[in-house]
Amino acid sequence: MDTSTSADTHHEPHAHAAAHEHHELGFWRKYIFSTDHKVIGIQYGLCGLAFLFFGFCLMMLMRWQLAYPGQALPVIGKWLPQIFGLSQWVA
């Protein structure tokens, strides 16, 4: 084996640095469109918490209507007829 073949087989560590660049993924690709099972588990948990909160809000609205029939809901009651255009609800 001569010196010319041994020099060609040595790998220079920075020779292909441009071809192997690693860039950070953006928020959308990393967390929204991820295929990583850990990120999907986090998405599943957060989605479950969001729907739990939404169901809790609906439950509280129904209980308010049962406890105080005919009265406007607190905070959002005065805006509901304007938002949905329900003139028969305005007293």
FIVO-734495 format. One record per atom (N, C-alpha, C): atom name; y negated, z negated, x; residue in three letters. Coordinates in Angstrom, 2 decimals. Each point is the difference from the previous one (the first is absolute). Example, Ala and Ser with C-alpha at 12.3 -4.5 7.8 and 13.67 -1.06 7.14 Angstrom:
BEGIN
<atomo: N; py: 5.69; pz: -7.80; px: 13.19; residuo: ala>
<atomo: CA; py: -1.19; pz: 0.00; px: -0.89; residuo: ala>
<atomo: C; py: -1.20; pz: 0.00; px: 0.90; residuo: ala>
<atomo: N; py: -1.05; pz: 0.72; px: -0.35; residuo: ser>
<atomo: CA; py: -1.19; pz: -0.06; px: 0.82; residuo: ser>
<atomo: C; py: -1.09; pz: -0.73; px: -0.77; residuo: ser>
This chain:
BEGIN
<atomo: N; py: 1.17; pz: 0.00; px: 0.85; residuo: met>
<atomo: CA; py: -1.17; pz: 0.00; px: -0.85; residuo: met>
<atomo: C; py: -1.23; pz: 0.00; px: 0.89; residuo: met>
<atomo: N; py: -0.86; pz: 0.92; px: -0.18; residuo: asp>
<atomo: CA; py: -1.18; pz: 0.06; px: 0.83; residuo: asp>
<atomo: C; py: -1.18; pz: -0.70; px: -0.66; residuo: asp>
<atomo: N; py: -1.09; pz: -0.10; px: 0.67; residuo: thr>
<atomo: CA; py: -1.14; pz: -0.76; px: -0.49; residuo: thr>
<atomo: C; py: -0.73; pz: 0.70; px: -1.14; residuo: thr>
<atomo: N; py: 0.13; pz: 1.31; px: -0.13; residuo: ser>
<atomo: CA; py: -0.70; pz: 0.70; px: -1.06; residuo: ser>
<atomo: C; py: 0.59; pz: -0.32; px: -1.37; residuo: ser>
<atomo: N; py: 1.30; pz: -0.15; px: -0.12; residuo: thr>
<atomo: CA; py: 0.60; pz: -0.31; px: -1.30; residuo: thr>
<atomo: C; py: -0.22; pz: -1.45; px: -0.38; residuo: thr>
<atomo: N; py: -0.02; pz: -0.90; px: 0.97; residuo: ser>
<atomo: CA; py: -0.22; pz: -1.41; px: -0.33; residuo: ser>
<atomo: C; py: -1.44; pz: -0.25; px: -0.41; residuo: ser>
<atomo: N; py: -0.95; pz: 0.78; px: 0.50; residuo: ala>
<atomo: CA; py: -1.40; pz: -0.17; px: -0.38; residuo: ala>
<atomo: C; py: -0.23; pz: 0.49; px: -1.43; residuo: ala>
<atomo: N; py: 0.77; pz: 1.00; px: -0.41; residuo: asp>
<atomo: CA; py: -0.17; pz: 0.53; px: -1.35; residuo: asp>
<atomo: C; py: 0.58; pz: -0.92; px: -1.07; residuo: asp>
<atomo: N; py: 0.95; pz: -0.81; px: 0.36; residuo: thr>
<atomo: CA; py: 0.64; pz: -0.85; px: -1.00; residuo: thr>
<atomo: C; py: -0.73; pz: -1.31; px: -0.25; residuo: thr>
<atomo: N; py: -0.95; pz: -0.35; px: 0.87; residuo: his>
<atomo: CA; py: -0.76; pz: -1.23; px: -0.22; residuo: his>
<atomo: C; py: -0.94; pz: 0.19; px: -1.18; residuo: his>
<atomo: N; py: -0.09; pz: -1.02; px: -0.78; residuo: his>
<atomo: CA; py: -0.84; pz: 0.06; px: -1.20; residuo: his>
<atomo: C; py: -1.32; pz: -0.70; px: 0.28; residuo: his>
<atomo: N; py: -1.07; pz: 0.71; px: -0.20; residuo: glu>
<atomo: CA; py: -1.31; pz: -0.61; px: 0.15; residuo: glu>
<atomo: C; py: -0.38; pz: -0.62; px: -1.35; residuo: glu>
<atomo: N; py: -0.33; pz: -1.28; px: -0.04; residuo: pro>
<atomo: CA; py: -0.18; pz: -0.68; px: -1.28; residuo: pro>
<atomo: C; py: -1.15; pz: 0.52; px: -0.84; residuo: pro>
<atomo: N; py: -1.03; pz: 0.54; px: 0.57; residuo: his>
<atomo: CA; py: -1.15; pz: 0.46; px: -0.77; residuo: his>
<atomo: C; py: -0.04; pz: 1.50; px: -0.17; residuo: his>
<atomo: N; py: 1.06; pz: 0.69; px: 0.32; residuo: ala>
<atomo: CA; py: 0.00; pz: 1.46; px: -0.07; residuo: ala>
<atomo: C; py: -0.07; pz: 0.50; px: -1.43; residuo: ala>
<atomo: N; py: 0.68; pz: -0.66; px: -0.91; residuo: his>
<atomo: CA; py: 0.04; pz: 0.46; px: -1.40; residuo: his>
<atomo: C; py: -0.69; pz: -0.99; px: -0.93; residuo: his>
<atomo: N; py: -1.01; pz: -0.65; px: 0.47; residuo: ala>
<atomo: CA; py: -0.68; pz: -1.02; px: -0.82; residuo: ala>
<atomo: C; py: -0.66; pz: 0.62; px: -1.22; residuo: ala>
<atomo: N; py: -0.52; pz: 1.21; px: 0.13; residuo: ala>
<atomo: CA; py: -0.69; pz: 0.64; px: -1.13; residuo: ala>
<atomo: C; py: 0.98; pz: 0.38; px: -1.09; residuo: ala>
<atomo: N; py: 1.23; pz: 0.32; px: 0.35; residuo: ala>
<atomo: CA; py: 0.99; pz: 0.42; px: -0.99; residuo: ala>
<atomo: C; py: 0.56; pz: -1.19; px: -0.77; residuo: ala>
<atomo: N; py: -0.09; pz: -1.19; px: 0.55; residuo: his>
<atomo: CA; py: 0.59; pz: -1.18; px: -0.64; residuo: his>
<atomo: C; py: -1.05; pz: -1.01; px: -0.44; residuo: his>
<atomo: N; py: -1.15; pz: 0.47; px: -0.42; residuo: glu>
<atomo: CA; py: -1.03; pz: -0.93; px: -0.46; residuo: glu>
<atomo: C; py: 0.42; pz: -0.60; px: -1.33; residuo: glu>
<atomo: N; py: -0.24; pz: -1.27; px: -0.15; residuo: his>
<atomo: CA; py: 0.25; pz: -0.69; px: -1.27; residuo: his>
<atomo: C; py: -1.33; pz: -0.39; px: -0.60; residuo: his>
<atomo: N; py: -0.25; pz: 0.46; px: -1.21; residuo: his>
<atomo: CA; py: -1.25; pz: -0.34; px: -0.67; residuo: his>
<atomo: C; py: 0.31; pz: -0.95; px: -1.16; residuo: his>
<atomo: N; py: -0.99; pz: -0.79; px: -0.35; residuo: glu>
<atomo: CA; py: 0.15; pz: -0.94; px: -1.10; residuo: glu>
<atomo: C; py: -0.07; pz: 0.76; px: -1.31; residuo: glu>
<atomo: N; py: 0.89; pz: -0.36; px: -0.92; residuo: leu>
<atomo: CA; py: -0.02; pz: 0.61; px: -1.32; residuo: leu>
<atomo: C; py: -1.13; pz: -0.62; px: -0.81; residuo: leu>
<atomo: N; py: -0.55; pz: 0.76; px: -0.91; residuo: gly>
<atomo: CA; py: -1.05; pz: -0.51; px: -0.87; residuo: gly>
<atomo: C; py: 0.58; pz: -0.92; px: -1.06; residuo: gly>
<atomo: N; py: -0.89; pz: -0.64; px: -0.75; residuo: phe>
<atomo: CA; py: 0.41; pz: -0.94; px: -1.03; residuo: phe>
<atomo: C; py: 0.91; pz: 0.66; px: -1.04; residuo: phe>
<atomo: N; py: -0.37; pz: 1.18; px: -0.45; residuo: trp>
<atomo: CA; py: 0.76; pz: 0.68; px: -1.06; residuo: trp>
<atomo: C; py: 1.42; pz: 0.33; px: 0.47; residuo: trp>
<atomo: N; py: 0.12; pz: 0.53; px: 1.20; residuo: arg>
<atomo: CA; py: 1.34; pz: 0.37; px: 0.49; residuo: arg>
<atomo: C; py: 0.83; pz: -1.21; px: 0.39; residuo: arg>
<atomo: N; py: -0.65; pz: -1.08; px: 0.44; residuo: lys>
<atomo: CA; py: 0.74; pz: -1.16; px: 0.46; residuo: lys>
<atomo: C; py: 0.44; pz: -0.91; px: -1.14; residuo: lys>
<atomo: N; py: -0.86; pz: -0.19; px: -1.02; residuo: tyr>
<atomo: CA; py: 0.30; pz: -0.97; px: -1.04; residuo: tyr>
<atomo: C; py: 0.27; pz: 0.62; px: -1.37; residuo: tyr>
<atomo: N; py: -0.57; pz: 1.13; px: -0.31; residuo: ile>
<atomo: CA; py: 0.19; pz: 0.58; px: -1.34; residuo: ile>
<atomo: C; py: 1.20; pz: 0.95; px: -0.02; residuo: ile>
<atomo: N; py: 0.12; pz: 0.90; px: 0.96; residuo: phe>
<atomo: CA; py: 1.07; pz: 0.99; px: 0.02; residuo: phe>
<atomo: C; py: 1.06; pz: -0.35; px: 1.05; residuo: phe>
<atomo: N; py: 0.26; pz: -1.27; px: 0.18; residuo: ser>
<atomo: CA; py: 0.93; pz: -0.45; px: 1.03; residuo: ser>
<atomo: C; py: 1.44; pz: 0.14; px: -0.46; residuo: ser>
<atomo: N; py: 0.89; pz: 0.22; px: 0.97; residuo: thr>
<atomo: CA; py: 1.43; pz: -0.03; px: -0.28; residuo: thr>
<atomo: C; py: 0.67; pz: -1.18; px: 0.71; residuo: thr>
<atomo: N; py: -0.81; pz: -0.87; px: 0.59; residuo: asp>
<atomo: CA; py: 0.51; pz: -1.18; px: 0.68; residuo: asp>
<atomo: C; py: 0.40; pz: -1.04; px: -1.05; residuo: asp>
<atomo: N; py: 1.20; pz: -0.54; px: 0.10; residuo: his>
<atomo: CA; py: 0.50; pz: -0.91; px: -1.03; residuo: his>
<atomo: C; py: -0.80; pz: -1.30; px: -0.07; residuo: his>
<atomo: N; py: -0.59; pz: -0.42; px: 1.09; residuo: lys>
<atomo: CA; py: -0.82; pz: -1.22; px: -0.02; residuo: lys>
<atomo: C; py: -1.30; pz: 0.23; px: -0.76; residuo: lys>
<atomo: N; py: -0.61; pz: 1.13; px: 0.21; residuo: val>
<atomo: CA; py: -1.24; pz: 0.32; px: -0.70; residuo: val>
<atomo: C; py: 0.27; pz: 0.23; px: -1.48; residuo: val>
<atomo: N; py: 1.12; pz: 0.63; px: -0.33; residuo: ile>
<atomo: CA; py: 0.37; pz: 0.22; px: -1.40; residuo: ile>
<atomo: C; py: 0.23; pz: -1.34; px: -0.69; residuo: ile>
<atomo: N; py: 0.60; pz: -0.96; px: 0.69; residuo: gly>
<atomo: CA; py: 0.19; pz: -1.34; px: -0.56; residuo: gly>
<atomo: C; py: -1.32; pz: -0.68; px: -0.28; residuo: gly>
<atomo: N; py: -0.96; pz: 0.14; px: 0.90; residuo: ile>
<atomo: CA; py: -1.33; pz: -0.57; px: -0.22; residuo: ile>
<atomo: C; py: -0.67; pz: 0.67; px: -1.19; residuo: ile>
<atomo: N; py: 0.12; pz: 1.33; px: -0.10; residuo: gln>
<atomo: CA; py: -0.57; pz: 0.72; px: -1.14; residuo: gln>
<atomo: C; py: 0.62; pz: -0.48; px: -1.30; residuo: gln>
<atomo: N; py: 1.30; pz: -0.19; px: 0.00; residuo: tyr>
<atomo: CA; py: 0.72; pz: -0.46; px: -1.19; residuo: tyr>
<atomo: C; py: -0.49; pz: -1.39; px: -0.41; residuo: tyr>
<atomo: N; py: -0.17; pz: -0.89; px: 0.97; residuo: gly>
<atomo: CA; py: -0.48; pz: -1.34; px: -0.30; residuo: gly>
<atomo: C; py: -1.41; pz: -0.02; px: -0.54; residuo: gly>
<atomo: N; py: -0.90; pz: 0.79; px: 0.63; residuo: leu>
<atomo: CA; py: -1.38; pz: 0.05; px: -0.48; residuo: leu>
<atomo: C; py: -0.11; pz: 0.64; px: -1.38; residuo: leu>
<atomo: N; py: 0.80; pz: 1.02; px: -0.24; residuo: cys>
<atomo: CA; py: -0.01; pz: 0.63; px: -1.32; residuo: cys>
<atomo: C; py: 0.51; pz: -0.97; px: -1.05; residuo: cys>
<atomo: N; py: 1.03; pz: -0.76; px: 0.34; residuo: gly>
<atomo: CA; py: 0.51; pz: -1.02; px: -0.93; residuo: gly>
<atomo: C; py: -1.03; pz: -1.05; px: -0.30; residuo: gly>
<atomo: N; py: -0.75; pz: -0.46; px: 1.01; residuo: leu>
<atomo: CA; py: -1.05; pz: -0.99; px: -0.23; residuo: leu>
<atomo: C; py: -1.13; pz: 0.57; px: -0.86; residuo: leu>
<atomo: N; py: -0.35; pz: 1.26; px: 0.22; residuo: ala>
<atomo: CA; py: -1.06; pz: 0.63; px: -0.80; residuo: ala>
<atomo: C; py: 0.40; pz: 0.07; px: -1.47; residuo: ala>
<atomo: N; py: 1.26; pz: 0.41; px: -0.28; residuo: phe>
<atomo: CA; py: 0.43; pz: 0.09; px: -1.38; residuo: phe>
<atomo: C; py: 0.19; pz: -1.39; px: -0.62; residuo: phe>
<atomo: N; py: 0.36; pz: -0.99; px: 0.81; residuo: leu>
<atomo: CA; py: 0.09; pz: -1.37; px: -0.49; residuo: leu>
<atomo: C; py: -1.38; pz: -0.49; px: -0.44; residuo: leu>
<atomo: N; py: -1.03; pz: 0.28; px: 0.80; residuo: phe>
<atomo: CA; py: -1.36; pz: -0.38; px: -0.36; residuo: phe>
<atomo: C; py: -0.47; pz: 0.74; px: -1.25; residuo: phe>
<atomo: N; py: 0.33; pz: 1.28; px: -0.11; residuo: phe>
<atomo: CA; py: -0.37; pz: 0.78; px: -1.18; residuo: phe>
<atomo: C; py: 0.67; pz: -0.56; px: -1.26; residuo: phe>
<atomo: N; py: 1.27; pz: -0.33; px: 0.10; residuo: gly>
<atomo: CA; py: 0.70; pz: -0.61; px: -1.13; residuo: gly>
<atomo: C; py: -0.57; pz: -1.35; px: -0.36; residuo: gly>
<atomo: N; py: -0.39; pz: -0.80; px: 1.00; residuo: phe>
<atomo: CA; py: -0.62; pz: -1.28; px: -0.26; residuo: phe>
<atomo: C; py: -1.31; pz: 0.17; px: -0.76; residuo: phe>
<atomo: N; py: -0.81; pz: 0.99; px: 0.40; residuo: cys>
<atomo: CA; py: -1.27; pz: 0.25; px: -0.70; residuo: cys>
<atomo: C; py: 0.24; pz: 0.40; px: -1.45; residuo: cys>
<atomo: N; py: 0.99; pz: 0.86; px: -0.24; residuo: leu>
<atomo: CA; py: 0.31; pz: 0.38; px: -1.38; residuo: leu>
<atomo: C; py: 0.50; pz: -1.18; px: -0.81; residuo: leu>
<atomo: N; py: 0.80; pz: -0.86; px: 0.61; residuo: met>
<atomo: CA; py: 0.50; pz: -1.19; px: -0.68; residuo: met>
<atomo: C; py: -1.15; pz: -0.92; px: -0.38; residuo: met>
<atomo: N; py: -0.96; pz: -0.17; px: 0.89; residuo: met>
<atomo: CA; py: -1.14; pz: -0.88; px: -0.30; residuo: met>
<atomo: C; py: -0.87; pz: 0.59; px: -1.11; residuo: met>
<atomo: N; py: -0.15; pz: 1.33; px: -0.03; residuo: leu>
<atomo: CA; py: -0.76; pz: 0.63; px: -1.09; residuo: leu>
<atomo: C; py: 0.69; pz: -0.22; px: -1.35; residuo: leu>
<atomo: N; py: 1.32; pz: 0.14; px: -0.03; residuo: met>
<atomo: CA; py: 0.72; pz: -0.21; px: -1.26; residuo: met>
<atomo: C; py: -0.09; pz: -1.45; px: -0.45; residuo: met>
<atomo: N; py: 0.11; pz: -0.93; px: 0.92; residuo: arg>
<atomo: CA; py: -0.09; pz: -1.41; px: -0.36; residuo: arg>
<atomo: C; py: -1.39; pz: -0.37; px: -0.48; residuo: arg>
<atomo: N; py: -1.03; pz: 0.61; px: 0.59; residuo: trp>
<atomo: CA; py: -1.37; pz: -0.25; px: -0.47; residuo: trp>
<atomo: C; py: -0.16; pz: 0.49; px: -1.43; residuo: trp>
<atomo: N; py: 0.53; pz: 1.17; px: -0.30; residuo: gln>
<atomo: CA; py: -0.11; pz: 0.53; px: -1.35; residuo: gln>
<atomo: C; py: 0.76; pz: -0.86; px: -1.01; residuo: gln>
<atomo: N; py: 1.13; pz: -0.57; px: 0.41; residuo: leu>
<atomo: CA; py: 0.73; pz: -0.89; px: -0.90; residuo: leu>
<atomo: C; py: -0.71; pz: -1.33; px: -0.18; residuo: leu>
<atomo: N; py: -0.63; pz: -0.52; px: 1.03; residuo: ala>
<atomo: CA; py: -0.67; pz: -1.30; px: -0.07; residuo: ala>
<atomo: C; py: -1.33; pz: 0.09; px: -0.75; residuo: ala>
<atomo: N; py: -0.73; pz: 1.09; px: 0.17; residuo: tyr>
<atomo: CA; py: -1.31; pz: 0.16; px: -0.61; residuo: tyr>
<atomo: C; py: -0.07; pz: 1.35; px: -0.71; residuo: tyr>
<atomo: N; py: 0.63; pz: 0.13; px: -1.15; residuo: pro>
<atomo: CA; py: 0.00; pz: 1.31; px: -0.69; residuo: pro>
<atomo: C; py: -1.40; pz: 0.38; px: -0.48; residuo: pro>
<atomo: N; py: -0.32; pz: 1.24; px: 0.16; residuo: gly>
<atomo: CA; py: -1.28; pz: 0.53; px: -0.48; residuo: gly>
<atomo: C; py: -1.16; pz: -0.20; px: 0.96; residuo: gly>
<atomo: N; py: 0.18; pz: -0.74; px: 1.08; residuo: gln>
<atomo: CA; py: -1.08; pz: -0.20; px: 0.96; residuo: gln>
<atomo: C; py: 0.13; pz: 1.00; px: 1.14; residuo: gln>
<atomo: N; py: -1.13; pz: 0.28; px: 0.61; residuo: ala>
<atomo: CA; py: 0.01; pz: 0.93; px: 1.13; residuo: ala>
<atomo: C; py: 0.65; pz: -0.66; px: 1.20; residuo: ala>
<atomo: N; py: 0.62; pz: 0.81; px: 0.81; residuo: leu>
<atomo: CA; py: 0.61; pz: -0.51; px: 1.23; residuo: leu>
<atomo: C; py: -1.08; pz: -0.44; px: 0.97; residuo: leu>
<atomo: N; py: 0.24; pz: -1.03; px: 0.79; residuo: pro>
<atomo: CA; py: -1.01; pz: -0.40; px: 0.97; residuo: pro>
<atomo: C; py: -0.16; pz: 1.07; px: 1.08; residuo: pro>
<atomo: N; py: -1.18; pz: 0.16; px: 0.48; residuo: val>
<atomo: CA; py: -0.40; pz: 0.89; px: 1.08; residuo: val>
<atomo: C; py: 0.02; pz: 1.47; px: -0.42; residuo: val>
<atomo: N; py: 1.13; pz: 0.52; px: -0.50; residuo: ile>
<atomo: CA; py: 0.09; pz: 1.44; px: -0.28; residuo: ile>
<atomo: C; py: -0.15; pz: 0.33; px: -1.48; residuo: ile>
<atomo: N; py: -0.06; pz: -1.00; px: -0.87; residuo: gly>
<atomo: CA; py: -0.02; pz: 0.24; px: -1.44; residuo: gly>
<atomo: C; py: -1.19; pz: 0.78; px: -0.50; residuo: gly>
<atomo: N; py: -1.17; pz: -0.21; px: 0.61; residuo: lys>
<atomo: CA; py: -1.19; pz: 0.71; px: -0.47; residuo: lys>
<atomo: C; py: -0.02; pz: 1.46; px: 0.44; residuo: lys>
<atomo: N; py: 0.78; pz: 0.36; px: 1.03; residuo: trp>
<atomo: CA; py: 0.01; pz: 1.37; px: 0.51; residuo: trp>
<atomo: C; py: 1.12; pz: 0.86; px: -0.58; residuo: trp>
<atomo: N; py: 1.03; pz: -0.61; px: -0.57; residuo: leu>
<atomo: CA; py: 1.13; pz: 0.79; px: -0.52; residuo: leu>
<atomo: C; py: -0.41; pz: 1.00; px: -1.07; residuo: leu>
<atomo: N; py: -0.82; pz: -0.37; px: -1.01; residuo: pro>
<atomo: CA; py: -0.39; pz: 1.02; px: -0.98; residuo: pro>
<atomo: C; py: -0.81; pz: 1.14; px: 0.60; residuo: pro>
<atomo: N; py: -0.80; pz: -0.29; px: 1.01; residuo: gln>
<atomo: CA; py: -0.80; pz: 1.06; px: 0.63; residuo: gln>
<atomo: C; py: 0.88; pz: 0.92; px: 0.83; residuo: gln>
<atomo: N; py: 1.00; pz: -0.57; px: 0.67; residuo: ile>
<atomo: CA; py: 0.86; pz: 0.81; px: 0.85; residuo: ile>
<atomo: C; py: 0.90; pz: 0.90; px: -0.83; residuo: ile>
<atomo: N; py: 0.64; pz: -0.56; px: -1.03; residuo: phe>
<atomo: CA; py: 0.96; pz: 0.75; px: -0.79; residuo: phe>
<atomo: C; py: -0.61; pz: 0.64; px: -1.25; residuo: phe>
<atomo: N; py: -1.28; pz: -0.26; px: -0.29; residuo: gly>
<atomo: CA; py: -0.65; pz: 0.58; px: -1.14; residuo: gly>
<atomo: C; py: 0.55; pz: -0.48; px: -1.32; residuo: gly>
<atomo: N; py: 0.35; pz: -1.25; px: -0.08; residuo: leu>
<atomo: CA; py: 0.57; pz: -0.56; px: -1.21; residuo: leu>
<atomo: C; py: -1.10; pz: -0.68; px: -0.81; residuo: leu>
<atomo: N; py: -0.60; pz: 0.77; px: -0.90; residuo: ser>
<atomo: CA; py: -1.14; pz: -0.53; px: -0.77; residuo: ser>
<atomo: C; py: 0.47; pz: -1.01; px: -1.06; residuo: ser>
<atomo: N; py: 1.23; pz: 0.07; px: -0.49; residuo: gln>
<atomo: CA; py: 0.48; pz: -0.94; px: -1.01; residuo: gln>
<atomo: C; py: 0.19; pz: -1.40; px: 0.57; residuo: gln>
<atomo: N; py: 0.07; pz: -0.14; px: 1.33; residuo: trp>
<atomo: CA; py: 0.17; pz: -1.31; px: 0.60; residuo: trp>
<atomo: C; py: -1.32; pz: -0.73; px: 0.18; residuo: trp>
<atomo: N; py: -1.11; pz: 0.75; px: -0.06; residuo: val>
<atomo: CA; py: -1.31; pz: -0.62; px: 0.19; residuo: val>
<atomo: C; py: -0.40; pz: -0.67; px: -1.30; residuo: val>
<atomo: N; py: -0.26; pz: -1.28; px: 0.09; residuo: ala>
<atomo: CA; py: -0.38; pz: -0.74; px: -1.21; residuo: ala>
<atomo: C; py: -1.48; pz: -0.23; px: -0.06; residuo: ala>
